[in-house]
């Protein structure tokens, strides 16, 4: 029994160590001069990965959008000026916004496992201003990258 439990622990530890932590900064301005942006707007991840949103500049948050995430994936809502971690549990697309700046286009798209099957749901979700157009462009970019 001890050997079996040890083997299960070792396998579980090995799987957990395969997961990546992806850091995404919340910025007032990036190196290209774009204002109110995430440092990565098209984020490729796998199930088990953790995405850490870092409040590099003030007055930003990161949160998922209702109806713009895969079935079974928990939503998240970070507080303004606070780091938030989001663990990926399901394949598909997740739209992420900075609530104060989504109308200015501060959005990101997480693509998990290359699965774009919920793209229509993401496009139909309640996104506002330039954020809606940018999410559409990010979905198109994700589709182009798969070809």
KOLVEXMAR-613253 format. One record per residue: z negated, x negated, y of N, C-alpha, C, CB in turn; residue in three letters. Coordinates in steps of 0.001 Angstrom, whole numbers, plus 524288, in hexadecimal, padded with zeros to 5 digits. Last residue first. Glycine has a CB too. Layout:
BEGIN
ZXYZXYZXYZXYALA
...
// end
This chain:
BEGIN
897B28100E86C9589D2180FD086AD489EC380A5B8694F8A0B6811D286F04UNK
88E0A80F58870F688E4B8105786B57893D580FAC8694488C4E815D486A1EUNK
88F9680E6687B7F88D85809D8878B388DCC80A7C872CF887ED808D887A4DUNK
892708188187E188965B8145B87E5B894A480F7E87B608977A812F488405UNK
888A981D8687D3C88CFC81F05879CC8912081ABC8799C88F708243187BA3UNK
8835A8188A885678815F818018800A885B08196687C1A87C7C81B9087F2FUNK
8895481C3188DD1889218169788CC3887478159C887258857B813D0890B9UNK
886F4826DC88D4088C688251188C9788C9781F4188B4A88FA38262889198UNK
87C538263A88F8D87E018284988A748839D826868895687D9B82E6488A52UNK
87CFA8227B899C387A7C81F36895C187BE7821148904B8748681F3A8966FUNK
881B182B0289EC788474825FB89E97882218226E89A668843C823408A3F4UNK
879928325C89D9F87EB68336789B5D881CC82E4C89ACB881C58375D89ECAUNK
871E682D658A37B8710382E3389DDB8763B82F3B89B2786D26832D589CE3UNK
8768D82E008AD64875C7828E38AAFB874D1829698A51F87132826078AD92UNK
87695838AE8AF6487B98835EA8AF0C87AED830AB8AC5087DF18351C8B486UNK
86BA283A4F8AFAE86EED83D288ABEC8741C83A548AB2C86FE5842D88ADC8UNK
8686C834068B81586684832FD8B2CA869DF835968AEA9860EE834D38B23DUNK
86BAB8380E8C14B86ED1833D18BF1C86D278327C8B98B86E6C82EF88C290UNK
866048448B8BE7D86873840D48C20C86BDD83CD98BF558645E83E128C517UNK
85ED6846158B26886059847808B7B48630E843138BA8C85BA4849348BABEUNK
85E9D84C508A60885EA2847718A90A860C3848CB8AE6786200843018A64BUNK
85BC58533289BFB85AFB853AB8A1A785A4E84E508A427856318571C8A2D7UNK
86620851CC89272860A6851C38942886057851E789A1D85DC584CDF89206UNK
870288509888F2486E83855D1890C0868F185618892CC86F0F8597788C49UNK
870978464F88BE4873C5847E1890688722984D3D892898798F847F888EE6UNK
86A1E8473A8832286878843F88878686B7C8458988C728695183E1788646UNK
8705884D8E87CE386B3084F7387E8C8694784C55883408673184F1187A02UNK
878DE846D787B4F879A284BD287E138747684E0B87FFC87C5E84FCC87A84UNK
8744383E91875768766683DA187AB787705842B687DCB87BB083AD987A55UNK
8702583DBA86B9B86DC08418B86F2886FA7840DB874CF867C88411086EF3UNK
875AA835B6866828766583B1D864D2873F383F2E868708743283BC285F7DUNK
8762682B268673C8775C82E1686BFB877BD833F986AF387C7782C1D86E58UNK
8701D8206386251870C4826018615487184828E88668686BF28283E85E4EUNK
86D4E8161A86254872C981754863568741281D14862AF876308143185FCCUNK
862998157D86198865A48154C85CC786B628168185D8F8636C81904858E8UNK
8612D81B7586D7B85E6281997868DE861E0819F5864178595481CBA86802UNK
861FD8196487A548656681A8C875E1862D2818268711686B268185C876B8UNK
85D3181E18885ED85BC681B288813C85F4E81D0B87CD3855CE81BE087FCFUNK
8608E81D14892D7861D881FBA88DF98607481C2488978867B78214C88DC7UNK
85AD281F7E89F6485C7181BF889B3385D9381F478966585828817BA89A05UNK
85AD6821018AD6485A9A8230D8A81185C2A81EB88A44985E38827ED8A76AUNK
85B9F823008B9548583781F938B64585731822108B0F6852FC81E838B931UNK
86192828DB8C0598642D826728BBE5860C7822CD8B8B4868C58238B8BDBBUNK
85CAA82E838C78D85F58829DB8C98F8620D826DC8C52985B73826448CC64UNK
857B8835928C19585C0E8378D8C4C785F21833198C74385A0183B3B8C909UNK
84FBD82F678BD568542C830DF8BA0B858C2832F28BD428527E834F58B611UNK
8469F82C268C27A84BA7829F98C41E8504E82B878C0BA84B47824358C435UNK
83D5C830668BE9783E30830668C439843BA82EDC8C5E583A5F82CC98C6B5UNK
83F3F82EFC8B35583F07834298B5D083FD2834028BBB9839DC836B28B4A1UNK
847D6827C08AD5384384826D48B0E68434F82BE78B40F84450821A48B484UNK
84B8282B6A8A03884BF982BA98A5E58472D829408A87784CB3831588A7B9UNK
8531C82ABA894E584E4B829208978184F4A8295989D5C84C808237F895BEUNK
85800830CB889A6858A282FDC88F3E8534882EB38918985B3D834A489209UNK
85B3882C6C87D5B856E582E458809B8581F82CE78863F8519082BD487EDBUNK
8627882E88871A18624E82D2D8772D85D7782F71879C88673A82F1F879F3UNK
85F57829B8864AA861DC82D2C868708613882B2486DF985FA5832AC86806UNK
854E38294485B4385A028278985D2D85C3C82B87860F285DD3826A58589AUNK
8470E8286185DCD84BA982B4785C09850A3828E685E3F84B428310985D9DUNK
83F3F822778621383E6D8246F85CC6843398272585A81839E58282885CBAUNK
83B52818F986AD383FD881BC8868CC83EC981D6A8632A844D98186286925UNK
8317C819868741E832E0817E886ED88373281B6D86CBD82E0E8180B86B37UNK
82F638150C88052831E08196887D9C833AA8176F8784D8369381BB4880D5UNK
8261A8122988A12828E5810998855A82ABD8156E882758256880D32881CDUNK
824FA80F778978B824E2813568935B828188114188ECC82707818B989545UNK
81DEB80B818A2CA8211780A1A89E3E820AC80E7689A3681F52804C289BDDUNK
81DED812508AEE881B3A810C88AA1B81F3980F718A5DE81785815348A837UNK
8221F817068B7B781FEF811C38B84581CFA80FDC8B37281C5A8119F8BCE4UNK
81FFE823C28B2C582249820858B6D581F3D81B678B74E8225D823758BC1CUNK
81F20824F58A4DD81D1F825E98AA2381FAC822248ADEC8171B8255A8AA51UNK
828978299489BA4825528258589DE6823888270C8A3568283C8205689E11UNK
82A628317B891B282A4D831C8897608266F82DBE8996E828D58376389944UNK
832398350B8869E82E47831CF8892582EBA8327988F0782EE482BFB88793UNK
8344183BED87A618356A83AD387FDE831308373188206835BD83FFE88325UNK
837868382986D6B833B4839F587146835758387D876BD82E47837A787025UNK
841B583C7E8659883FDB8383B868F483C1783A7786CFB844848356086BB1UNK
8453C8458D860DC840F8842B685E6E83ED083E3B861AE842B7840AA8595BUNK
85206844468657184E3884798862CB84A298442D86020850ED84B3D85EC8UNK
8539A83B6487070854CA83D3A86B238508C840D6869008557C838958677BUNK
854578405C87DA38527F83C98879DE8536D83EBF8746284CA783B5487AC2UNK
854C7847B6885B2858458432B885BF8561A83ECC88259859168413288B5CUNK
84D9284F7D8867C852AF850E3884628568184C5F8841D854FF8551C88795UNK
8474E8498D891078472984DD488D3E84CB884F3888B9384459852AE88F93UNK
847EF83C07891E0849B6840F08942B849B28451488FEB84F438405E896A8UNK
83DEB832158933F84250834938909984384839C18934A8411E8356D88AB0UNK
83B078290E89D9A839C482D7C89A4C83EB082F97897C383707831C589D72UNK
835218201F8A60683924820ED8A20D8375C8257589EA783A1B81BD889EB5UNK
833D081DFE8B3DA831B481F448AEBF8364F81F878AAF382E898248D8AEDCUNK
83116817628BFFD8348D819088BBCA8316581AC18B7158384D814A08BA48UNK
82B8C8124D8C80982D4F817B28C8C28314F819828C4C182F918184C8CE13UNK
82EF8804618C81A82B7D808F18C88682E6F80E198C912827DF808468CD27UNK
834DC7FC698BE2A834587FE188C39B83136803268C3AC839D47FEDA8C643UNK
831FF7FC1E8B390832D57F7468B677832607F8478BC568383B7F4EA8B525UNK
82CCF8021F8AACB82D10803858B05782D807FEA18B3C082836806BA8B1EBUNK
833F08027D89F188306E7FF6A8A26083111800D68A8228316D7F9928A195UNK
834688083E8931283645808CE89873832338065989C0B8374180EB8899E6UNK
8378680493886DF833508040F88AAF835B8804358901F8301D7FEE7889D1UNK
83A5E809DF87B1483C9A808BA8803383824808E58841C8411480CB3881B3UNK
83A5D805C486E378371F807AB87289839DF8062587791831628055D87250UNK
84082809788621B840198064E866D783C83808F286AD18458C8055F8693BUNK
8416A8112C85AB083D0D80D8785A3E83C6280A1585F0183DC180A2D8558AUNK
84F01811B685ACD84A2C814718596E845F9810528586B84AF58181785483UNK
85477809BC8650E8544680B8D85FAB84F2980E6A85ECB854DF806F485BC7UNK
85C8180986870BB857A8808CD86DD18586280AC18683A8530E80BB087085UNK
86205806E187CC486313807748772885E218061187430867C4803ED8755DUNK
8632780CA9888AB85F76809CC88566860BD80AE887FAC859AF80B5A886B2UNK
8682B80C3889448869F880DB188F16866F180A4488B478701F80D0388E73UNK
86283807BE89C348639580D5B89C8A865AC80F84897628677C80E738A0EBUNK
858E87FF1389F3D85CCC8006189B4985DA68063989BA785B077FEAD8959CUNK
852FA800308A831855A27FB308A74C859B67FB968A2FB851AB7F6F88A5ECUNK
8553980BEC8AF208529D809568AACF855A1804518A9CC8525780CEB8A5C8UNK
8558080D808BD37857E580CED8B80C853EF80AF28B40B85C95809308B853UNK
8570780DA78C9088543C811588C5BA856B28118F8C04585438816D18C83FUNK
86375807CE8CC0B85E368097B8CD7B85C2A80DA88C9C285E2A80B868D312UNK
86A8F7FC4B8C98F869DF801E28C88586435803558C97D86B838034B8C2D4UNK
86B8A7F1A98CA6286ADA7F4908CF3586A647FA6E8CE7B86F417F3738D2BEUNK
86B827EBC38C1AD870AE7ED698C38B8705B7F0808C8A3873667F0B18BF62UNK
860F27EAC88BF7B863BD7E6278C171869237E77D8C39A8644B7E2208BD1AUNK
85B657F7298C40E85C887F3288C02985F9B7EEAE8C2A185F977F5828BB89UNK
850B97FD7A8CA1D855F27FB418CABF856BC7F7118C694856B57F8EF8D05DUNK
847DC801F88C64784A04804248CB1984F9F8024C8CBE2846A0802978CFD3UNK
8464E803EE8B86284780800BC8BCEF84931803EE8C1B384BB47FCE48BB92UNK
840038024F8ACF584132806688B0BE841A5803B68B60783CDD80AE08B0C9UNK
8448D7FBA28A193841E07FB9C8A6A0843A78003E8A9F0842E67F66D8A98CUNK
8423D7FBC18947B845B77FDD5898828429A7FE2889D908480080354896EDUNK
841C07F54E8888F83F577F60A88DA4843687F7A1891AD83C897F11088F5EUNK
840157F87687BB68441D7F7E987FBE841857F910884F7848EE7FBAD87EBBUNK
83C017F36C8704F83A067F5B28752283E0C7F46D87954834637F38B87699UNK
840577F66386341840A57F3808682783DB27F66286C6D8465D7F2A5869C3UNK
83C5F7F55C855F083D277F87885AAC83D287F4F585F79838E47FCB285B2DUNK
839577EEE084E2683EED7EF3384F3F840117F2408543C841BF7F1B384AAFUNK
82EEA7F03A84C8A830757EB9E84F83836477EB97850C382F087E6B984C87UNK
82EB87F9168466882CE57F98184BD082EAF7F4D484F05826EB7F9F484BFEUNK
8322C7F4CF83CF48355B7F8B883F9A833C87F91C84552834D57FE1083CE9UNK
829B47EE2583AAF82EF57EBFC83B60832717EFCB83E49831637EA9F83616UNK
8217E7F52983977821437F14783DA8826A07EF0883EC481D797ECE483C40UNK
824ED7FA95830978242A7FD5783586824067F99C83A1F81F2D800808355BUNK
8248B7F25A82955829867F4F482A7C829267F7C682FB382B057F8D882614UNK
819C47F0218297B81D977EC1F82AF1822DB7EE8482C5181E417E83182684UNK
815907F9AF825E5814357F7A182B0A818337F3AC82CE880ED07F52882AEEUNK
819E47FA1681BDC81B187FE3781F9D819F27FC548251E817F48033781E68UNK
815017F13E8177D81ABC7F178817E881C587F58881BED81D3E7F2BC8128DUNK
80A847F44C817C680C3A7EFA581AA1812167EFB681B7B80AA67EAB1817B4UNK
80ACE7FCD1810FC8096B7FD9D8167480B197F8F8819C9803897FE8481700UNK
80D6B7F771807A8810D07FB8A809BF80FBA7FC7780F85810168009F806AEUNK
804DE7F0E98065B80A0C7EE9A8070D80DCE7F2928096D80C307EC97801CCUNK
7FCF97F85E804DB7FCAE7F4D580952802047F27D80A787F8AE7F07C80852UNK
800007FCC07FB56800008000080000800007FC96804E77FB3F803B180000UNK
// end
